[in-house]
Amino acid sequence: MVGQTRSKLKEAAPEPARSSRCAQPRRRRRATGAGEPEMEEPPAEAEKPQPPLPVGGGGNLPGGSRDYSPRRPRNLNPQNCMQMEVVAKTLLVGRFQFLSCLLEQLRDKVQQLRRRQVGSRTSVGIGEAPGPPIHLVTLFENDRHFSHLSSLEREMTFRTEMVIIAFWYRIFVGIMNLFGLETKTCWNVTRVEPLNEVQSCEGLGDPACFYVAVIFILNGIMMGLFFIHGAYLSGTQLGGLITVLCYFFNHGEATRVMWTPPLRESFSYPFLVLQMCILTLILRTSNNNRRHFIALCLSNVAFMLPWQFAQFILFTQIASLFPMYVVGYIEPNKFQKIIYMNMVSVLLCFVLMFGNPMYLSSYYSSSLLMTLVIILKRNKIQRLGVSELNFWLIQGCAWLCGTIILKFLTSKILGVSDHIRLSDLIAARILRYTDFDTLIYTCAPEFDFMEKATPLRYTKTLLLPVVMMITYFIFKKTYRDILCVLSLIFHTLQLLAFTVLAILIMRLKLFLTPHMCVMASLICSRRLFGWLFCRVRFENVIFGILAVMSIQGCTNLHNQWSIIGEFNNLPQEELIQWIKYNTRPDAVFAGAMPTMASVKLSTLHPIVNHPHYEDADLRARTKIVYSTYSRKSAKEVRDKLLELHVNYYVLEEAWCVVRTKPGCSMLEIWDVEDPSNTANPPLCSILLKDARPYFTTVFQNSMYRVLKVN
């Protein structure tokens, strides 16, 4: 790791003003061997984050090729869960000083807002925001020791899919430089022999720190939105408190942001929370405020831009709203405005993504068009003189069939039928259809079926029983007083859709768990449980439920706080350094998608494939690149790589042998795709023994081999 010698460097304008960083001591790594954990004992299996994606387009290396050391538990002795923030701050001391100070400033702003008598519910919701970023920073820092990594090591941790926020970063740095303000502090870190000296920087002027700070603050604000949403839905601030606590108690089931911040979903999901808050407000209020609809449109855009699967989630939202419109629970004028705003958001995304046709050929956009047609033709359908039930069925069948037909027509017309979507993965899961592309996704643990232990973990924190009881009473009350529970019906239908998605694809617990937490706030709703609160004291019931929830909830939090690790990936660092100093800047590289993302980020060399696997052209190139793990001949693979102008191929031995589950090794996937060559030996094994004559091994370490394409 590092020795005790550091020479401090300043990177700012001449004679800059001192930044207002907190005066906290910096933690230094012990002078142990590179990559050695301070403790050897691994945590229990259930307490680990999700394993890395073995072969798919959004994860890390497989099996034994982990890019950080095993996490180890640490004994914490907090007196109770009310000390959560104190513990988090204590753990934070000396680590993420730049973000800690930023959060302290945010707290001051919150206090100022409260003194200005902002509405009580809103101010409490905003006040929740600083706590979650501290919690997330603590978990991430414990796991990676991110604050003391070099710039290269930080880049290597960002091995998965990203959202680019370079524009924000450049604006921030430009403004700081304009005023001559210090944005980062750097040190030369002396590491134990034979490792060379590296530089480590701290502050928002460091791109990696800025990136992590933005995503954690964004997710912290999301917790404030959860509070507001739960309080508004339930009609009491206790409902907001229950939503936030349920989220913390089930944090490991709700998000992966604390382990892998660069995931696109981590940037996207907070905007869905905002969108659902706005939509709930629109459904509950009788007046059609234009500002609400504009906010709905903008939040849709912010949700869809970062994440390729966002459109399918919005499709489930339209599918939840449409039945409510058909039976007359949403007035046509209001629903028509909602559809218009959704259509505008699709067009905006289409323009902002440089004309990406996927936005126009999705189930979401097709359902919007069919919904609008049905709204406009509603009176003509009524003139048919059919019964009310048949009237409902006609509209429902027209919407479903029309959406499917229109989706396939637009895909063919726009030429995007080869693009893979979440709907394709779900269809492959249900129909048991397999090919190379679907297996690349579905073999990844996060795209597998929901774990059988997940409902049990929900039950231990009382989240599942509470939500099931609430759902029962919502359906029961629907028959008697539909107008009062209008938005509750929408949330219940959306919950059912998220449940199906999460069961089929474990990664989509991202939507199910937080939505269950929002639904749990309805345990405070007097509309649903007024009959009970007339007989017993309201606060006693709620705090009794919270007390039972906290038993397992506090255990879950302590387990997460006890996960301690430290990032190190010396083999990849050697690979990147070799590429930087031994190849031409225009040399083209190919290899596993996560590794290529690191090569591009850290060396700026051109690459032929990267983790955005949903694009058809990129998927075709990746399939050629991955043919080195098939049974094809070396000459055939070499010729295909030359057609892509590849100069060097990064071969990873782990990818030759790793098998996450039956049928999911790269060789087995290729046997499904290319049965004509099943009798041939694996090409990867041949290249590992002797790559000649079609390739030449020019670099080799314990994990990687760089093959020059002859």
N, C-alpha and C positions, 0 to 999 in steps of 0.2 A: 504494500500500500504506500504510505508516505512516511518520510522521516519527519523530524521536528524542525528542519530548516526551511524557512520561507523568506523570500525577498519580495517585499510588497511593491506593486506597480500601480500607477494611476493612469487611467485612460479617460481623459476628458480634455476640454479646452484648456489653454494656458491659464494658470492661476485660477482654477475654478473655485466656485463657492462650495463649501463642504455640504454634502448631502445630509439630509436629516435622518440618517440611519440610526436605528436604536443602538445604544451603547451596550452591546451584549458580547460576552466572550465567544470566540469562534471555537468550535470543537475540532480537534485535530485527530486524524486517524493514527492508530498505533502502528509502529514500524514492524508490521508483520509481512509475510510473503504476499506476493501479488495474488489477489483473489482469494486469500484464505479468510474464511469466516471467523469471527471472534469466538463463536461457540459452534459446536458441531451438531447439536441436537436439532433435528428438523421438527417443524410443527406437525400437529395432527393433520391428516389428509383433508378432513372437512374444513379446516381453517385456512387452507391455501387458496389463493386466487385461482381463476380458471387456468388450466394448462395452456401453453401457447399453441397456436394453430400449426399443425404439422405440415400441411401441403397447400393450404389455401392462400387466398390473396390478401389476408390482412393480419398475419401474425408473425411469430418469431420462429426460430429454428426448432426442429423436432427433437423429441426424445432427449438423449444425452447432451444435446448441443444447446443447453440453456444459456441465456446471455447474462445471467446473474447468479450469484451464489445462493444456495438454499437458505431460506429464511429460518430464523431460529426464534423460539419464544423467549420472552423476558417476563419475569414475575413483576406484576404491578400490584400495588396495595392501596388503591384509592378507597376511601371510606365508603363512598356511595356514588351513584350516578350523577348526583348534583354537582360533583367535582369534575365533571367531564371537561369543562373548558379550562379549569386550572391545570389539570393533568396535561391537556393538549399544549397549553402555553409553556409549561415546564419542559416538555419534550422538545418544544420548538426552539428553546434558547440556544443561541449559537449556531443555528442551522440555516433557516431561511429568513435571515434578518430583514432582507429587503421586502419580503411579502408580509412579515410580521408587522413592520412599521406601517406599511400601506393599510393593513387591516386596522391598526390602532387609529390611523387618521380617519378611516371610514367610521369607526366607532364614534369619534368626536363629531363627525358630521351628523350621525344619527342622533346624538344627544342634542345637537343644535336644532335639528328638525323637531324633536320632541318638545323643546322649549318654545318653539314657534307654534305649538298647539296644532300640529298635524293631526288628522283624524286618528283616534286611538287604535282602531283595527289596523290601519295602514302602517302606523308607526311601529307597532309591535311586530308586524310582518317584516318590515325593513330591518328592525333590530335583530331579527334572527340571523340576518345575512352574515355578519362577521364570524360567528361561531363555526359554521360548516367549512369555510375555507381553512380555518386553523386545523380542524379535524382532518381534512383531506391532505393538507400539507404535512401534517404529522405522520399520517400513514404512508404517504409517498416518500418522505424523507427517511423514515424508519426502514422502508423497503429497499431504497436505492442509495441512501447517503448522497443524494443528488447535489447538495450544496458543495460538496468537496470533490466532485468529479471534474476532470478536465473538460475543455470544450469538445474535444473529440469523443470522449466517453459519453457526454450528454447527447451528442448527435447519434451515437450508436444505440442509446436507449430508445430513440425515436425510430424504431425499425418497422413500424406498422403504418397503416394508412394515416394521412394527415389532412388537415385543413390549413390552408395557408393564410396566415395573418400577417404576412410581411408588410402589407400596406399600412396597417396600424402601427407596426413596429417602426417603420421608416418615418412616419409622421411624429411619433413620440420622440425618437432620437433626434430628428431634425429640430423640433421645438426646444428640446433640452440643450442641444448644441448652440442654438440661436441665443439662448440666455446664458450660455457658459456654465451650465449646471452639470455636475458629475452624475453619470448614469450607471457606472459600474466601477468596482474595485477588483483588481486582479493580483494574483500571487503566482510566483514560480514555485511549484510544488516538487520538492526533491523526493523521489521514490527510491525504494530499496533496490540495490543492484540485482539484476543487470538492467532494470527498467530505467529509461531515460527521464529527464526532468520534463514536467508538463506544466501548462498554465491553467489555472482555475480562476474563473471570474464570478463575481457575485453582484447582483443588482439588475434592475429592469433594462439596462443597456445591453445585457447579454441576451442574445436571441433566444436561447433555450430557457432561460429564467423568465423572460417576458412571456414566452409561449405558455409555460406552466402556470404563471401567475394569472394570465387571462382566463384560462380554462377553469382554474380553481375559484376565482372570484365569480365567474359566470355561474358556476354550480352553487356557489354560496347564495347568490341572488335568487337562484331557483328555489332555495329553501324558504326564502321570504315569500315567494309566490305560492309555495305549497301552504304556508300558514294562511295567507290571504284567501286562497281557494277553499281550504277546509273550513275557515271561519265563515266565509260567505255562503258556502253550500249548507252548512249545518245551522247557521244563524247564531252562532256563539263563538267567542274566542277560544273556548275550551276545545271546540272541534278543530281549530287550527293547531292547537297544542298537540292534540292526539295525532294529527297527520304528521307533524314534524317528528314526534317521538317514535311513531311507528316506522317512519323512514329510517331513523337512526338505528332502531332496534333490529331492522331487517336490511341494514345497509349493504351487507355482502351479497344479498339477493337482488339488489336494486341497481347496482352500477359497477363498472370496472374502472371508473375514472381515476381512482386512487392508485391503481396498479399500472394502467396504460392510458395516460392523459391524451396522447395523440389520436385516439379513436375518433372518427368523424361523428359518431353518435354522441360523444361527450359534448361537442359543440352544438349539436342539433337539438337534443332533447329539451334543454331549458326553454327553448322557444316554443316547443309543443305545450309545455306547462302554461306558458303565457297565453298561447292560443286557446287552450281549453278554458282558462279563466275568463277570457273575453267572450268565448262562445257561450259559456254558462250565463254570463251577464246578459247577453243578447236574448237568450231563451227565457230568462226570468223576467225581463222588463217588458212592459207593453209598448213604450215609446221606442221608435226606431232611430236612435241617435246615430248620425252619420259618422261621428268620430269612432264609435265602436266598430263599425263595419270597416273603416279604413285601418284601424288597429288590427282587426282580424286578418285583413289582406297582408299587411306588412309582417305580422307574426308567421303567417303561412310561408311567405318568401324566406324569412330567416330560418325557418325549420327545414325547408326543402333544399336550400342551396348547399349546405355542408354535407348532407348524407344522401347516398343514392337510393336508399330504401324508404325514404320519408314519404314518398308519394303513396306507397301501399298503405301506410298507416292512416293517411288522410282519406284514402278510399274506404277503409273500415269506418271512419267517422261519418262519411256520407251514407254508407250502408246502414249506420245506426240512426241517422236522422231521417232517412227516407221513409221507413215504416211509420214513424211518428207523423210525418206529413200526410201520408196516404190515409191514415185513419182520422185525420183532422185535428191532431194535437198541436200542430204548428200552423199558423195562418199562412196562406200561400204567398202573400206579399213579403212577409219576413223571410220565409224560406227562399224565395226567389232572389232576394238581396244577398243572402248567405251564399247561394250558388254563384251569383255574379262576382262576388268578391273572391271566391275560390278560383273562378276562371281567370280573373285578372291576375291573381298571384301566379297561376301557371304560365301565363304569357310573359309576366315579368321575369320569371326564372328562365324561361326559354331564351329571352333576350340577354339576360345577365350571364348565362352559360354559353354565350356565343352560338346560339341556334342549335343547342343539343336537342335532337328530335325525340329523345326518350321522354321528355316532358309532355309531348303531344300525343304519344302513342301508348300511354300507360292506362291501366284500369281506372285510375283516378280521373284523368282528363276525359275518358270515354263516359264514365258515370256522371260527370258534371254535365256533359252535353245531353245525355239521355234524360237526366233529371229535368233540365231546362225545357226540353221538348215536351215532357209529360206535364209539366206545370202549365205551359202555354196551351196544350191541347186538352186540359182537364175538362173544360166545359163541353167540348165535343164528345168526350167519352161519356159524360153524364147524360147526354142526349140519347144515348143508346137505350136508355130505359131499363138497364139491368139492376139487379138487387144490389144493396150496399156491399155485401160480401163479394159478389162477383166484380163490383167496381174496384174493390181493393185488389182482388186477384189479378185483374187485367193490368192495372198499373204496376203491380209487383213483377209480374211475368215480363211485361214490356221493358221494364227497367233492367232486369237481370239479363234477359236474352239480348236486348239492344246493346248493353254495355259490353258483353262478351264479343258480339259480332263487330261492333264498332272498334273495339280494341284491336282485333286481328286485321281489320281492313286498314286502319291507320298505320299499323306496323308494316304491312305489306307496301302500302303506298309510300311511306317515308323510308322504307328500306332498313328498318331497325329490328326485324324479326329475330336476328341473331343475338341481340343484346340480352343478357341474363338479368332477371329481376327477382325480387323476393317471391313473387307469385309463382315463378318457374320452380324455385326451390321447394315451395310448399306443395305444388303439384307433383314434383318428383318424389317428395316424401310420402304423400298420400297414395300415389299410384305405383310406388315402388319402382319408378323408372330411374335407370342409372346410365350415365355416360361419363366421359372424361370430365366435362365441365361441372356437372352436378356433383360428382364425387369429390372434386377439388374442394367444394364448399362443404358438403354434408359429412365428409370424413373429419372435418374439424370439430373438436369437442363442443365449441359454442354453437355450432349449427346442428348438433344432435338433438334427440328428443330431451324433454325436460327430465332432470334427474328424479328418480323415485323418492329421494330424500327431501326434495324441495317442499312438497306439501307438509311433511312432518315438521320442517323448520318453520314454516308459516304458522303451524298449529302451536308450536311451543311458545311463540310470542303472542298467541291469541289473535293474530291478524286474520287468519283464515276463518275461524269460527265467528268472529265478529262480522266480517264481511258477508259470510253466508247468511247470518241472521238478518242483517240489514237488507240484503237482496230479497229475502223472503218477504219481509214487511213492505218493501217497495212494491213488489208485484201484488201483494195483498191489498195495499192501499190504492193501487192504480184503478181497481174496479170501482172504488167508491168516490175518489176525489182526484180525478186525473189532472186537473189544471194546477193544483197545488204542488204536484210532484213531477211537473213536466221535465225540468232539467235533471231530476233524479232518474227518470226513465232513460234519458240519453246516456247518463253515466253508467247505468246498469247494462245497457246494450253494448256500450263501448267496453265495459269490463268483460263481458262474455266474449267479444271479439279478441281482446288482448289475451284472454285465457287460452283460447284455441291456438293463437299464434305462439304463445310461450310453450304450450305442450308440444307443438310440432318442432319448434326451433328454440332451444334453450336460451340463445342470445337475446331473444325478445322478452325475457323476463324484465329487461330494461323498461318496458312499458307496463307490464302486468303489476309488478310490485309497487311502484309509486302510485298507480291508479287504485290499487287496493288500499293504500295508506290514505288517499283522499276519500275513498268510500267509507273508511273506518271513522272519519269525522262525523258521519251521520248518526253515530251512536248517541250524539248529543242533540239530535234533531227532535224538537218537540212536535213537529208534524208527524213523525213516525212513532215516537215513544212518549207522547204526551200522556197517554193512558197509564203508563208506568210511573212517570214523574209526579202524577197526582197522588200516588200512593206512597212513594218513598222519596227521600230527599235526593234531588238531582245530583248534587256534587258528590254525595257519598257513593252513588253508583259509578260515576265516571272515574273518581280517584281509586275506587276499588278495582275497576278494570285495569287502570294504568298500573296499579301496584302488581297485579298478576302478570301483566305484560313485561314489566321491568325485570322480573326474575330472570327470564331467559334473555331479555334484551340487554341487560347489563353484562351478562356473560358473553354475549356476542360482541359487544363493544370492547370488553377486556381482551378477548381473543384477537380482535383486529389490532388493538394497540400493542399486543405482545409480539406481533410479527416483525422481526428484525432481520435485515439482510444488507447486502452491499453489492452494487453492480460491479461486475468486472467481466470483461470479455477480451482477454489478451490475444487469443488467436485472431479475432476480427481486427483488433488494433494493429497487429502485425500485417494483416492482409491490406488494410487501408494504407498504412505507411509504405508498404512495398509498391502499391499501385501509384501512390503520389510521386515517388522518387525513382521508379524504374520503368515507367511507361509514358508514352507520348500523351499530351493533354487531349488529343483527338482520338485516342484508342477507344474502341467500342467494346463494352463488356456485356455479358449475358450470364444468367444464373438464376438461383432461387429468388422469387420476388422480394421477400423481406431483405435479403442480402443486397440486392440491387438498389433498393431504396437507400440503404446505408452508403453504398458506393457512390451513388449520385449526390447525396447530401454532403458527404465528407470529402469527396475528391473532385466533384463536378465533372467527372468523365461521362461521356454519352453512354446510355444504356438502352437496351431494346425492349425490356419489360420491367414493370413495376407493379405494386400491389392493387392498382385499380382494375381488378379482374373483370368487373361487370361490362367493360367496353369490348365489343366484338373484335375489333382489330387487334387490340392488346392481347385478348384471349388467344387469338390465332397465333400470335408471335410467341406467347408463353408456352403454348402447346409444342411448338417446334423446339424451344429451348429445353423444355422438360423431357424431350425425347432421349436425352442422354441417360435417363433413368429407365428406359424401355429395353426391349430386346432387339431393336433395329440395329443395322450394321453401322460401324463407325464411319464408313465412307458416306452412307446416306445422311447421317446426322451432320457430318462435316459439311457436305454440300448444301444442306438446308441452312446451316449457320452462316455460310459464306454468302448466301442469297440475302441474308439480313445484315451483311457487312460486319459481322462479329469478328473482332480480333482476338479477344481473350474470353475464355469460359471459366467461371468459378464453379468447380465441382465440390460438393460437400458429401463426405462419406456417410454421414448420418442419414442423409436422404436416400441412400442406397438400401438401407436396412431397417429404418424405423417403421413401426406398424402400430398405430394407435388402437386399432381394433381389427377384427377379421375383415379382409377385403379392402383395407385402407392403406396398405403400403403403396409407394409409387409404382412398384413393379406389378402389383395386383390391379391397380387402376389401369395401367397400360395393357394388361392382358385382357381386360374388358373392352378396351378401345381398339386394340390391335391383335385380335385372336390369331391372325395368320402367322405371327412370329413367336407363338408361345413355346415352340420347340427350341428356340435359340437361347443361348446363354445371356444373362443380363449384361448389357453394354457397360454399365457402371463398374462392375467387377473387372471387366477387361481393361477399362481405362485406368483403374487404380493400380493394376499390375504393370501395365506398359501402355502408354497412350499412343506410341508411335504406330504407324507412320503418319496418321492423319492429324494427330495432335502432338504437342511437345510440352512436357511439364516444366514450367519455368519458375514456379513457387510452390512451396509445400510446408504446411505445419500440421499440428495435431487435428485440425478441423477442416482446413481448406486446401484445395489444390487449384492452382491457376494453370489452365491448359491453353497454350497458344494454338490458334487454329491455323494449320498449315495450308 
